[in-house]
Amino acid sequence: MLCSRIRTALSARLDGEELPPGITTRRLDGHLAACQDCRRWNAQAHALTAGLDRATTPPADDPAADALLARLRAAAALPGPVSPGAADTGGKRAG
């Protein structure tokens, strides 16, 4: 079996999708047991997915992040550049 087909199946499994036609879980696991390159590829795909999950999950109850987001939202509503101390001046623009 071609490694490219196995990697497509591994990607589908990682994403929670159905395996491609002609590839069973048993066949996929058997190939992984025998192919170091595909095991390495699978480990890298898992690491990448975990990293993306961490990067896209907002921190829970982070007051500093909440304050920054509030400042950015307020700044987006006003024309002109934001001064570095705008958060301390009630969101007023530099002028």
Summary of the structure (lengths in Angstrom):
residues: 95
radius of gyration: 23.7
end to end distance: 67.1
largest distance: 67.6
contacts: 198
relative contact order: 0.09
helix: 65%
strand: 0%
